[in-house]
Amino acid sequence: MHSREERVRVGEGAGGGRGAPRAPVATALAMRVVDLALRHDLAEGAHVTEQWVADELGVSRSPARKALLFLAELGIVERIPNRGFFLRRPAAELGQVDLDAAAEAEEAGYFRFVDDQLSGRFGPEFTAADLARRYGFTARQAQRLVTRLEGEDLVRRRPGRGWEFQQVLSTAEGHDQSYRFRMIVEPAALLEPGFAVDTGAFAEHRARQEALLRGRILTSPRTELFRTGAEFHEMVVGCSNNAFLLDALRRQNRVRRLIEYRHQFDRSRLVGQAREHLRLLELLERGEREAAAELLRAHLDRVRWLKTGIGPEPPPPVMEP
């Protein structure tokens, strides 16, 4: 939305100084709700339902509700019993809001846990108390980590007590196969007879990619970079109006999330990838879907090799004017 310098930090809102650090997923999801309000230009008093937020952001109602409760604490929305959540100010006034209150220590703990899980050092079933003991978290910090993992669809509640991991990719070979699957599905989506450009979504994602090229590549955390890329590809595939293709891609994005977070990437490579995303939008807007499909396949193949190192090095995508 806006750079860190352009925002006004929110220290206290309707919550009256509760000020406890939020897990990154909570603040990130709340910011995405703010983005939704801006994109739809919601008026003061607009009804913001949990189901609408969940549908728009591709999450379940539980994390959507938590994000709205957080916004209610900050005074951005009002919670009215038995009626729901309502915007307390026009969307145009939300551009100066900064919800970045996540503690660096908790972020580091999250990635330690990710590394332990992918390395097989942490079992597939656990409780928040297990996290607290292993990583020295307080009970509140451990619960925030569980909430984050649930919001990212990485864990699910076990019958009775505790949590268990959903299926995730944990090897280079699995990562390679995931990209090869996407190389089949995503270019095909562009050639679907029902494909139609969503001008509003294209404008939003063009702005996001341009922001990366203006410096966000260097300043954004890994989680945000992953989300920006994943949502771009989901938006493009969603234009196919084939729900099965979009569902297949969303499943891939979920299972590869942890290995992507763990991957140590060269951020300078993201410059070329953002430019390829912008070029893809141009081709699709001009109706050159076959050329766009070729570019997308080459783009995915190149990224696959950069991240896995498997097979011969493919050439960079051809960026014709």
N, C-alpha and C positions, 0 to 999 in steps of 0.2 A: 504493500500500500504506500507507505511513506518511509523515508529513511529515518534512522534513529534520531538524527538531529532535528527532523521536522516534527517529531511527535512530542506531545506533552505526557510525561509519565503519570500514570494513575497510581497514587499511593494509597488513597482512601476514597471509598465511594460510599454507597449505601451501607456497606459492611462496617463502617465506623472504625477503621483502623485495625482490622483483623490482620491485614498485611502479611500473612504467611506466604512463603514462596510457593508457587504452583509448579506442578510437574510440567515439563515442556509440552507434553501432548495436550494438557488442559489449556495452557495459554495459547498454543498453536491453534487448537480447535476454536477457542473463543475468538481469536483474530480472524479465523475463516468465517465465523458468523458475522463479524463486523464487515468483512469483505462482501458477504452476501447482501447485507443491508445496503452497502454502498452501490453494489452492482444493480440492485433492483430499485434503488432510490426510494427506500421505504420512508414513509412519513411518520412523524411523531404519533404515537398511539397505535402503530401497525401491530397486528397480532402475529407474533413469531412463534409458530407451533413447533413442538419437538419433532413431529413427523416430517414437517417441511425441511427443517434443518438436517435431519437424518437422510432424507432423500437427496437433497442438494449436495451434501458432502460425502455421501456414500458410506455412512457409518450407521451403527445401530442407534436406537433411541436412548439407550443408557448414557453413552458419552455425549450425545447431543443435549440431553437434559443437564448433565454436569456442566457443560459449557455455558448453558443458559443460566444456571444457578450462579456460576462465577460472574457472569455479566450482571446479574441482579445484585450481587454483592458490591459491584463497582458502580451501581446506579445507572448502568446503560440501558437495562431493561427493567421492567417492574413485574414482579410475580404477583398475580391476583389469584387467591385460592379458588379452586373449581373452575377457573377460566383460562389460566395459562400465563404466558409471558407477553408483555407489550413493550414496544420501543418507547423510551422516555425522552428521546430527542430525535430530531430529523437525522436521516442517514448522512446528510451533507456535513453535519457537525462531528461525525465520528472519525474523520480523517486524521484528527490530531490525537487519537487515543493510542497509547502504548501499553500493552499488557505483558511485556517481556519481564517477568518477575522470577524466572526459573533460576535456581541456585546452580552455580557451576559444579559444586560438589555432587549434587544429585545427578547432573548430566554425566559426570565422570563415572559415577556408580552404575548408571544405566549401561554404559558401554563396557564396563567390567563384567557386568552380568551377561551382556550379549556375547562377549568373547568366551566366557565360561560355558555358556549354553552351546555355542557352535563347536567348542573344543571337547565337548563331552564331559566337562568337569562339574556340571550341575545337572541333576536328574530332571526328567520331564515333568515330574509332579512335585509341587512345593506349596508352602504357605507363606503368608507375609512374615510370619515369625521366623521362618527359615532364612528369608532374605535379611532380616534384621540381624540375626546371629552371624551369618556369613560375611556380610559387608559392613557391619558396624552401624547400620541405619537405626534411627529411632523408629518407633512403631509407626509414627506418622509418615516418615520418609518411605518406609517399606510399603505402606498402603498406597502412597502416591505412585510408586514404581509399578505396583500391581495395576492401579487404575490406568496408567499410561500403556502398559502392555495390553490390557483389555481394550482400550480405545483404539490401539493399532491392530486389533484383531489377531494378536499373536498368542494369546492365552484364552482359555475358557474355564469357567467355574466347574469344578468336579462335583458330582452328586454328593452331598453331605458336607465335605470340608476340603478347602484347598483349591489349587489351580493346576491346570495341565497345559503344556504347550500344544499349539496347533502344529500341523506339518509345516516345516520350513526347509529351505535349501541350506545345506551346510558344506557342500563340496564344490570345487571348481567344475567338475564334470556335470553336476546337477545344474549349476549356474549356466554352463554352456548350453545344455539341453533346453533350459528355459528360454534363452535368447533365440535358439533355433526354432522353438515353437512360436515365439513371437514373430520371427521372420516369415512364418507361414501365415499367421492369422492377421497381423496388422496391415501388410500391403493388400491382402485380399479384401479387407474391410473397405479400403478406398475404392474398390471396383464394384462394390455391391450396387445393385440397381436402385436401392433406396437411399443411397448416399446423398446428403444435402448439407451444404455449408451452413453452419450456425454463426451468423455474422457477429452476434454479441459475444459468443464464446471465443471466436477467433480474435476479436479485438482485445478481450481480456488476456488471453494467453500470449498474444503478440506483446502486450505491455509487460507481461511477466518476463518474457525472454529478453526484451530490450533492457529491462532493469538489471538482469544478470550481466548483460554486456556493459552496462554502465558501472559495474563494480560489485553487485550483489554476489557474484561468483566467489569473491574473496571474503566477503563478510558474513555470508549465510552459513548456519550450521549444517552439518551433513543431513540431518533429518529434513530440514526445509528444502535443500537441494533435491533430495530424493522425491519429496512430495511434489515439487514443481515439475520435475520431469515426468513422474508417473501420471499426474493429472493432465499434463499436456497430451500424452499418448492416449489416455482414456478419453479425453475430449475428442480427439481426432477419430478414434474408433467408434465412439458414440454417434458420430455423424452418419455412420453407416445405417443407423436405425435398425440394426440387427442385435437384439438383446443378448443372443447367445455369444456373439463375438466379444461384446463388451464384458460379459460375465467371465469369459475365459481369460481376458487380459487382467481383469481385477484380481482374479485368483492368482495369477502369476505375480502380480505386484505384491500381493500379500505374502506369498511364500518366499519371495526373494528379498523381502525388506531387511531381515537381519544381516544376511551376507553382504548386502549393499552398504549397510551402516558400517560393517566391519572393514570393508574394502578401503585400502589406503590409495586414494586416487590423486592424480595430478590435476589440480583445479584448472590449470591452463588449458587442459583438453576440453573443458566444458565450454570454452569460448567457441570452438568450432562446432560443437554439438548444438549450442544455442543458435548459431547462424544457420545450421542445417534445419533446425525447427522453423525458423523464420522463412527460409526458402520453401519448405514444405507448405506452409500456409499460403505463400504466394502462388504456388502451382495449383493448389486446390481452389483458390479463389478465381483463378483464370480458367478453371475447368479442365486442366491438364492432369487428369487423374492417373493415367498410366505412367506418366513421367514422375508424378508424386509417389506412386507405388514403388517404382524403381529406386528413387532416392531413399525412401523409407527403409526398404530392404537393405540397401547398402549402408545406411546409417546404423541400423541395428547390428549388422554383421561386423562393422568396424568397432562399435562399442563392445560387442561380445568379445572380440579378440583382445581389445585393450584391457578388459577386466579379467579374462580367464587365461590368455596366452595360449589357448588351445588351437592347433592347426596353423596353416600358413597365414601370414599377415595379409589381410585384404586391403585393397587400395582405398584411400579416402573417397567418399561419395563425390561424384562429379557435380560441381555447382555451376551449371550453365546459366548465363544471364537470361 
